Amino acid sequence: MRKALPWIYLLLAILGAILPWKANLEFIAEGGGQAFDLARFISDANSTAASRSLSADLLVGASAVTLWICVEGPRQKIKGWWLAIPLSFGVAFACAAPFFLFLRERQLQAQESESTS
């Protein structure tokens, strides 16, 4: 399982890019297909108690994980750790978090391999 773990994280990162953007493209199409209407998106994300719950959950969770990424990346000397930050804003947090975990797991496995040789 440990050898497969980075690739599982990478698969989740790919899914984390595709699935939210599928919904985003549907959202854009519903609005006439012109552009991403941020004001309408925020309004829709806060229109019901369930959507407010998910939005708050994502905001707090993503904030905590982003802070951890900014600390853990340099501490573990993870190459490319910073890519998770623009991925989070430009693609989706659901892509960025597992992408960082992919990078981190590969780094940890490389360190373990070096210490045993």
VOVO-602729 format. One record per atom (N, C-alpha, C): residue number from 1; x negated, y, z negated; atom name. Coordinates in steps of 0.1 Angstrom, whole numbers, m for minus. Example, Ala and Ser with C-alpha at 12.3 -4.5 7.8 and 13.67 -1.06 7.14 Angstrom:
BEGIN
@i:1, X:m132, Y:m57, Z:m78, at:N $
@i:1, X:m123, Y:m45, Z:m78, at:CA $
@i:1, X:m132, Y:m33, Z:m78, at:C $
@i:2, X:m128, Y:m22, Z:m71, at:N $
@i:2, X:m137, Y:m11, Z:m71, at:CA $
@i:2, X:m129, Y:0, Z:m79, at:C $
***
This chain:
BEGIN
@i:1, X:m8, Y:m12, Z:0, at:N $
@i:1, X:0, Y:0, Z:0, at:CA $
@i:1, X:m9, Y:13, Z:0, at:C $
@i:2, X:m20, Y:12, Z:m8, at:N $
@i:2, X:m28, Y:24, Z:m9, at:CA $
@i:2, X:m34, Y:29, Z:4, at:C $
@i:3, X:m38, Y:19, Z:13, at:N $
@i:3, X:m43, Y:23, Z:26, at:CA $
@i:3, X:m32, Y:29, Z:35, at:C $
@i:4, X:m20, Y:25, Z:33, at:N $
@i:4, X:m9, Y:30, Z:42, at:CA $
@i:4, X:m4, Y:43, Z:37, at:C $
@i:5, X:m7, Y:46, Z:24, at:N $
@i:5, X:0, Y:58, Z:18, at:CA $
@i:5, X:m3, Y:71, Z:26, at:C $
@i:6, X:m15, Y:74, Z:31, at:N $
@i:6, X:m16, Y:86, Z:39, at:CA $
@i:6, X:m7, Y:87, Z:51, at:C $
@i:7, X:m6, Y:75, Z:57, at:N $
@i:7, X:2, Y:75, Z:70, at:CA $
@i:7, X:17, Y:76, Z:67, at:C $
@i:8, X:21, Y:71, Z:55, at:N $
@i:8, X:35, Y:73, Z:51, at:CA $
@i:8, X:38, Y:87, Z:48, at:C $
@i:9, X:28, Y:94, Z:42, at:N $
@i:9, X:30, Y:109, Z:40, at:CA $
@i:9, X:30, Y:116, Z:53, at:C $
@i:10, X:22, Y:112, Z:63, at:N $
@i:10, X:22, Y:118, Z:76, at:CA $
@i:10, X:35, Y:116, Z:83, at:C $
@i:11, X:40, Y:104, Z:82, at:N $
@i:11, X:53, Y:102, Z:88, at:CA $
@i:11, X:64, Y:110, Z:82, at:C $
@i:12, X:64, Y:112, Z:69, at:N $
@i:12, X:73, Y:121, Z:62, at:CA $
@i:12, X:72, Y:135, Z:66, at:C $
@i:13, X:59, Y:139, Z:68, at:N $
@i:13, X:57, Y:153, Z:73, at:CA $
@i:13, X:63, Y:155, Z:87, at:C $
@i:14, X:62, Y:145, Z:96, at:N $
@i:14, X:67, Y:146, Z:109, at:CA $
@i:14, X:83, Y:147, Z:108, at:C $
@i:15, X:88, Y:138, Z:100, at:N $
@i:15, X:103, Y:138, Z:98, at:CA $
@i:15, X:107, Y:152, Z:91, at:C $
@i:16, X:99, Y:157, Z:82, at:N $
@i:16, X:101, Y:170, Z:76, at:CA $
@i:16, X:101, Y:181, Z:85, at:C $
@i:17, X:94, Y:180, Z:97, at:N $
@i:17, X:95, Y:190, Z:107, at:CA $
@i:17, X:107, Y:188, Z:116, at:C $
@i:18, X:109, Y:176, Z:120, at:N $
@i:18, X:120, Y:173, Z:130, at:CA $
@i:18, X:134, Y:176, Z:124, at:C $
@i:19, X:137, Y:170, Z:113, at:N $
@i:19, X:151, Y:170, Z:108, at:CA $
@i:19, X:155, Y:184, Z:104, at:C $
@i:20, X:147, Y:193, Z:97, at:N $
@i:20, X:152, Y:206, Z:94, at:CA $
@i:20, X:153, Y:214, Z:107, at:C $
@i:21, X:144, Y:212, Z:117, at:N $
@i:21, X:145, Y:220, Z:129, at:CA $
@i:21, X:156, Y:216, Z:138, at:C $
@i:22, X:160, Y:203, Z:137, at:N $
@i:22, X:172, Y:199, Z:144, at:CA $
@i:22, X:184, Y:207, Z:139, at:C $
@i:23, X:185, Y:208, Z:126, at:N $
@i:23, X:196, Y:216, Z:120, at:CA $
@i:23, X:195, Y:231, Z:123, at:C $
@i:24, X:182, Y:236, Z:123, at:N $
@i:24, X:180, Y:250, Z:127, at:CA $
@i:24, X:184, Y:253, Z:141, at:C $
@i:25, X:181, Y:244, Z:150, at:N $
@i:25, X:185, Y:246, Z:164, at:CA $
@i:25, X:200, Y:245, Z:166, at:C $
@i:26, X:207, Y:237, Z:158, at:N $
@i:26, X:222, Y:236, Z:158, at:CA $
@i:26, X:227, Y:250, Z:153, at:C $
@i:27, X:221, Y:255, Z:142, at:N $
@i:27, X:225, Y:268, Z:137, at:CA $
@i:27, X:223, Y:279, Z:147, at:C $
@i:28, X:212, Y:279, Z:154, at:N $
@i:28, X:210, Y:289, Z:164, at:CA $
@i:28, X:221, Y:288, Z:175, at:C $
@i:29, X:223, Y:276, Z:180, at:N $
@i:29, X:233, Y:273, Z:190, at:CA $
@i:29, X:247, Y:278, Z:186, at:C $
@i:30, X:251, Y:276, Z:173, at:N $
@i:30, X:264, Y:280, Z:168, at:CA $
@i:30, X:265, Y:296, Z:168, at:C $
@i:31, X:254, Y:302, Z:167, at:N $
@i:31, X:254, Y:317, Z:168, at:CA $
@i:31, X:252, Y:323, Z:181, at:C $
@i:32, X:254, Y:315, Z:192, at:N $
@i:32, X:253, Y:320, Z:205, at:CA $
@i:32, X:240, Y:317, Z:212, at:C $
@i:33, X:231, Y:310, Z:205, at:N $
@i:33, X:218, Y:306, Z:211, at:CA $
@i:33, X:208, Y:317, Z:213, at:C $
@i:34, X:211, Y:329, Z:208, at:N $
@i:34, X:202, Y:340, Z:211, at:CA $
@i:34, X:189, Y:340, Z:202, at:C $
@i:35, X:191, Y:339, Z:189, at:N $
@i:35, X:179, Y:340, Z:180, at:CA $
@i:35, X:184, Y:334, Z:167, at:C $
@i:36, X:174, Y:333, Z:158, at:N $
@i:36, X:177, Y:328, Z:144, at:CA $
@i:36, X:182, Y:340, Z:136, at:C $
@i:37, X:194, Y:340, Z:132, at:N $
@i:37, X:200, Y:351, Z:124, at:CA $
@i:37, X:198, Y:348, Z:110, at:C $
@i:38, X:187, Y:354, Z:104, at:N $
@i:38, X:183, Y:352, Z:90, at:CA $
@i:38, X:194, Y:356, Z:81, at:C $
@i:39, X:200, Y:367, Z:83, at:N $
@i:39, X:211, Y:372, Z:74, at:CA $
@i:39, X:222, Y:362, Z:73, at:C $
@i:40, X:227, Y:357, Z:85, at:N $
@i:40, X:237, Y:347, Z:85, at:CA $
@i:40, X:233, Y:334, Z:78, at:C $
@i:41, X:220, Y:330, Z:80, at:N $
@i:41, X:215, Y:318, Z:74, at:CA $
@i:41, X:215, Y:319, Z:59, at:C $
@i:42, X:211, Y:330, Z:54, at:N $
@i:42, X:211, Y:332, Z:39, at:CA $
@i:42, X:225, Y:333, Z:34, at:C $
@i:43, X:234, Y:339, Z:41, at:N $
@i:43, X:248, Y:339, Z:37, at:CA $
@i:43, X:254, Y:325, Z:37, at:C $
@i:44, X:251, Y:318, Z:47, at:N $
@i:44, X:256, Y:304, Z:48, at:CA $
@i:44, X:250, Y:295, Z:37, at:C $
@i:45, X:237, Y:298, Z:34, at:N $
@i:45, X:230, Y:290, Z:24, at:CA $
@i:45, X:236, Y:293, Z:10, at:C $
@i:46, X:243, Y:304, Z:8, at:N $
@i:46, X:249, Y:307, Z:m5, at:CA $
@i:46, X:264, Y:308, Z:m5, at:C $
@i:47, X:270, Y:301, Z:5, at:N $
@i:47, X:285, Y:303, Z:6, at:CA $
@i:47, X:293, Y:293, Z:m3, at:C $
@i:48, X:287, Y:283, Z:m8, at:N $
@i:48, X:294, Y:273, Z:m17, at:CA $
@i:48, X:285, Y:270, Z:m29, at:C $
@i:49, X:291, Y:265, Z:m39, at:N $
@i:49, X:283, Y:261, Z:m51, at:CA $
@i:49, X:273, Y:250, Z:m47, at:C $
@i:50, X:277, Y:241, Z:m39, at:N $
@i:50, X:267, Y:230, Z:m35, at:CA $
@i:50, X:255, Y:236, Z:m27, at:C $
@i:51, X:258, Y:245, Z:m18, at:N $
@i:51, X:247, Y:251, Z:m10, at:CA $
@i:51, X:238, Y:260, Z:m19, at:C $
@i:52, X:244, Y:267, Z:m29, at:N $
@i:52, X:236, Y:275, Z:m38, at:CA $
@i:52, X:228, Y:266, Z:m47, at:C $
@i:53, X:233, Y:255, Z:m51, at:N $
@i:53, X:225, Y:245, Z:m59, at:CA $
@i:53, X:213, Y:240, Z:m51, at:C $
@i:54, X:215, Y:236, Z:m38, at:N $
@i:54, X:204, Y:231, Z:m30, at:CA $
@i:54, X:194, Y:242, Z:m27, at:C $
@i:55, X:199, Y:255, Z:m25, at:N $
@i:55, X:190, Y:266, Z:m22, at:CA $
@i:55, X:181, Y:269, Z:m34, at:C $
@i:56, X:187, Y:269, Z:m46, at:N $
@i:56, X:180, Y:272, Z:m59, at:CA $
@i:56, X:170, Y:261, Z:m61, at:C $
@i:57, X:174, Y:248, Z:m59, at:N $
@i:57, X:166, Y:237, Z:m62, at:CA $
@i:57, X:153, Y:238, Z:m52, at:C $
@i:58, X:156, Y:241, Z:m40, at:N $
@i:58, X:145, Y:242, Z:m30, at:CA $
@i:58, X:135, Y:253, Z:m34, at:C $
@i:59, X:141, Y:265, Z:m37, at:N $
@i:59, X:133, Y:276, Z:m41, at:CA $
@i:59, X:124, Y:274, Z:m53, at:C $
@i:60, X:129, Y:268, Z:m63, at:N $
@i:60, X:121, Y:265, Z:m75, at:CA $
@i:60, X:111, Y:254, Z:m72, at:C $
@i:61, X:115, Y:243, Z:m66, at:N $
@i:61, X:106, Y:232, Z:m63, at:CA $
@i:61, X:95, Y:236, Z:m53, at:C $
@i:62, X:99, Y:243, Z:m43, at:N $
@i:62, X:89, Y:247, Z:m33, at:CA $
@i:62, X:79, Y:257, Z:m39, at:C $
@i:63, X:84, Y:266, Z:m48, at:N $
@i:63, X:75, Y:275, Z:m54, at:CA $
@i:63, X:64, Y:268, Z:m63, at:C $
@i:64, X:69, Y:258, Z:m71, at:N $
@i:64, X:60, Y:251, Z:m79, at:CA $
@i:64, X:50, Y:243, Z:m71, at:C $
@i:65, X:55, Y:236, Z:m61, at:N $
@i:65, X:46, Y:228, Z:m53, at:CA $
@i:65, X:36, Y:236, Z:m45, at:C $
@i:66, X:40, Y:248, Z:m40, at:N $
@i:66, X:31, Y:257, Z:m33, at:CA $
@i:66, X:20, Y:262, Z:m42, at:C $
@i:67, X:24, Y:265, Z:m55, at:N $
@i:67, X:14, Y:270, Z:m64, at:CA $
@i:67, X:4, Y:258, Z:m67, at:C $
@i:68, X:9, Y:246, Z:m69, at:N $
@i:68, X:0, Y:234, Z:m71, at:CA $
@i:68, X:m9, Y:232, Z:m59, at:C $
@i:69, X:m4, Y:233, Z:m47, at:N $
@i:69, X:m12, Y:232, Z:m35, at:CA $
@i:69, X:m23, Y:242, Z:m35, at:C $
@i:70, X:m20, Y:254, Z:m38, at:N $
@i:70, X:m31, Y:265, Z:m38, at:CA $
@i:70, X:m42, Y:262, Z:m49, at:C $
@i:71, X:m38, Y:255, Z:m59, at:N $
@i:71, X:m48, Y:252, Z:m70, at:CA $
@i:71, X:m55, Y:238, Z:m67, at:C $
@i:72, X:m47, Y:228, Z:m63, at:N $
@i:72, X:m53, Y:215, Z:m61, at:CA $
@i:72, X:m61, Y:214, Z:m48, at:C $
@i:73, X:m58, Y:221, Z:m38, at:N $
@i:73, X:m65, Y:221, Z:m25, at:CA $
@i:73, X:m80, Y:225, Z:m27, at:C $
@i:74, X:m83, Y:237, Z:m32, at:N $
@i:74, X:m97, Y:240, Z:m35, at:CA $
@i:74, X:m103, Y:232, Z:m46, at:C $
@i:75, X:m96, Y:228, Z:m56, at:N $
@i:75, X:m102, Y:220, Z:m67, at:CA $
@i:75, X:m107, Y:207, Z:m62, at:C $
@i:76, X:m99, Y:200, Z:m53, at:N $
@i:76, X:m103, Y:187, Z:m47, at:CA $
@i:76, X:m111, Y:189, Z:m35, at:C $
@i:77, X:m114, Y:201, Z:m31, at:N $
@i:77, X:m121, Y:204, Z:m18, at:CA $
@i:77, X:m115, Y:197, Z:m6, at:C $
@i:78, X:m102, Y:199, Z:m5, at:N $
@i:78, X:m94, Y:192, Z:6, at:CA $
@i:78, X:m95, Y:201, Z:18, at:C $
@i:79, X:m101, Y:195, Z:28, at:N $
@i:79, X:m103, Y:203, Z:41, at:CA $
@i:79, X:m89, Y:205, Z:47, at:C $
@i:80, X:m87, Y:218, Z:51, at:N $
@i:80, X:m74, Y:222, Z:57, at:CA $
@i:80, X:m62, Y:223, Z:48, at:C $
@i:81, X:m64, Y:223, Z:35, at:N $
@i:81, X:m53, Y:224, Z:25, at:CA $
@i:81, X:m44, Y:236, Z:28, at:C $
@i:82, X:m50, Y:247, Z:32, at:N $
@i:82, X:m43, Y:259, Z:34, at:CA $
@i:82, X:m33, Y:259, Z:45, at:C $
@i:83, X:m34, Y:249, Z:54, at:N $
@i:83, X:m25, Y:247, Z:65, at:CA $
@i:83, X:m11, Y:245, Z:60, at:C $
@i:84, X:m10, Y:239, Z:48, at:N $
@i:84, X:4, Y:236, Z:42, at:CA $
@i:84, X:11, Y:249, Z:40, at:C $
@i:85, X:5, Y:260, Z:37, at:N $
@i:85, X:12, Y:272, Z:34, at:CA $
@i:85, X:19, Y:278, Z:47, at:C $
@i:86, X:12, Y:280, Z:58, at:N $
@i:86, X:19, Y:285, Z:70, at:CA $
@i:86, X:29, Y:274, Z:75, at:C $
@i:87, X:26, Y:261, Z:73, at:N $
@i:87, X:36, Y:251, Z:77, at:CA $
@i:87, X:49, Y:253, Z:69, at:C $
@i:88, X:48, Y:256, Z:56, at:N $
@i:88, X:59, Y:257, Z:48, at:CA $
@i:88, X:68, Y:268, Z:53, at:C $
@i:89, X:63, Y:280, Z:57, at:N $
@i:89, X:71, Y:291, Z:61, at:CA $
@i:89, X:74, Y:290, Z:76, at:C $
@i:90, X:65, Y:285, Z:84, at:N $
@i:90, X:67, Y:285, Z:98, at:CA $
@i:90, X:75, Y:273, Z:104, at:C $
@i:91, X:74, Y:261, Z:97, at:N $
@i:91, X:81, Y:249, Z:101, at:CA $
@i:91, X:91, Y:245, Z:91, at:C $
@i:92, X:87, Y:240, Z:79, at:N $
@i:92, X:96, Y:236, Z:69, at:CA $
@i:92, X:88, Y:232, Z:57, at:C $
@i:93, X:93, Y:234, Z:45, at:N $
@i:93, X:86, Y:229, Z:33, at:CA $
@i:93, X:86, Y:214, Z:33, at:C $
@i:94, X:97, Y:208, Z:39, at:N $
@i:94, X:98, Y:193, Z:40, at:CA $
@i:94, X:87, Y:188, Z:49, at:C $
@i:95, X:80, Y:196, Z:57, at:N $
@i:95, X:69, Y:192, Z:65, at:CA $
@i:95, X:56, Y:195, Z:57, at:C $
@i:96, X:55, Y:206, Z:51, at:N $
@i:96, X:43, Y:211, Z:45, at:CA $
@i:96, X:39, Y:202, Z:33, at:C $
@i:97, X:48, Y:199, Z:24, at:N $
@i:97, X:45, Y:192, Z:12, at:CA $
@i:97, X:39, Y:178, Z:15, at:C $
@i:98, X:46, Y:170, Z:23, at:N $
@i:98, X:40, Y:157, Z:27, at:CA $
@i:98, X:27, Y:158, Z:35, at:C $
@i:99, X:26, Y:169, Z:43, at:N $
@i:99, X:13, Y:171, Z:50, at:CA $
@i:99, X:2, Y:173, Z:41, at:C $
@i:100, X:4, Y:181, Z:30, at:N $
@i:100, X:m6, Y:183, Z:20, at:CA $
@i:100, X:m10, Y:170, Z:13, at:C $
@i:101, X:1, Y:162, Z:10, at:N $
@i:101, X:m1, Y:149, Z:3, at:CA $
@i:101, X:m9, Y:140, Z:12, at:C $
@i:102, X:m7, Y:140, Z:25, at:N $
@i:102, X:m15, Y:133, Z:35, at:CA $
@i:102, X:m30, Y:137, Z:34, at:C $
@i:103, X:m32, Y:150, Z:34, at:N $
@i:103, X:m46, Y:155, Z:34, at:CA $
@i:103, X:m53, Y:151, Z:20, at:C $
@i:104, X:m45, Y:152, Z:9, at:N $
@i:104, X:m50, Y:149, Z:m4, at:CA $
@i:104, X:m53, Y:135, Z:m6, at:C $
@i:105, X:m44, Y:126, Z:m1, at:N $
@i:105, X:m47, Y:112, Z:m3, at:CA $
@i:105, X:m59, Y:107, Z:5, at:C $
@i:106, X:m60, Y:113, Z:17, at:N $
@i:106, X:m72, Y:109, Z:25, at:CA $
@i:106, X:m85, Y:114, Z:18, at:C $
@i:107, X:m85, Y:126, Z:12, at:N $
@i:107, X:m96, Y:131, Z:5, at:CA $
@i:107, X:m99, Y:122, Z:m7, at:C $
@i:108, X:m89, Y:118, Z:m15, at:N $
@i:108, X:m91, Y:110, Z:m26, at:CA $
@i:108, X:m97, Y:96, Z:m22, at:C $
@i:109, X:m92, Y:90, Z:m11, at:N $
@i:109, X:m97, Y:77, Z:m7, at:CA $
@i:109, X:m111, Y:79, Z:m2, at:C $
@i:110, X:m115, Y:90, Z:4, at:N $
@i:110, X:m129, Y:92, Z:9, at:CA $
@i:110, X:m138, Y:93, Z:m4, at:C $
@i:111, X:m134, Y:100, Z:m14, at:N $
@i:111, X:m142, Y:102, Z:m26, at:CA $
@i:111, X:m144, Y:88, Z:m33, at:C $
@i:112, X:m133, Y:80, Z:m34, at:N $
@i:112, X:m134, Y:67, Z:m40, at:CA $
@i:112, X:m143, Y:58, Z:m32, at:C $
@i:113, X:m143, Y:59, Z:m19, at:N $
@i:113, X:m151, Y:51, Z:m10, at:CA $
@i:113, X:m166, Y:55, Z:m12, at:C $
@i:114, X:m169, Y:68, Z:m14, at:N $
@i:114, X:m183, Y:72, Z:m16, at:CA $
@i:114, X:m188, Y:68, Z:m30, at:C $
@i:115, X:m179, Y:68, Z:m40, at:N $
@i:115, X:m184, Y:64, Z:m53, at:CA $
@i:115, X:m186, Y:49, Z:m55, at:C $
@i:116, X:m180, Y:41, Z:m46, at:N $
@i:116, X:m182, Y:27, Z:m47, at:CA $
@i:116, X:m193, Y:22, Z:m39, at:C $
@i:117, X:m198, Y:31, Z:m30, at:N $
@i:117, X:m209, Y:26, Z:m21, at:CA $
@i:117, X:m223, Y:30, Z:m26, at:C $
***
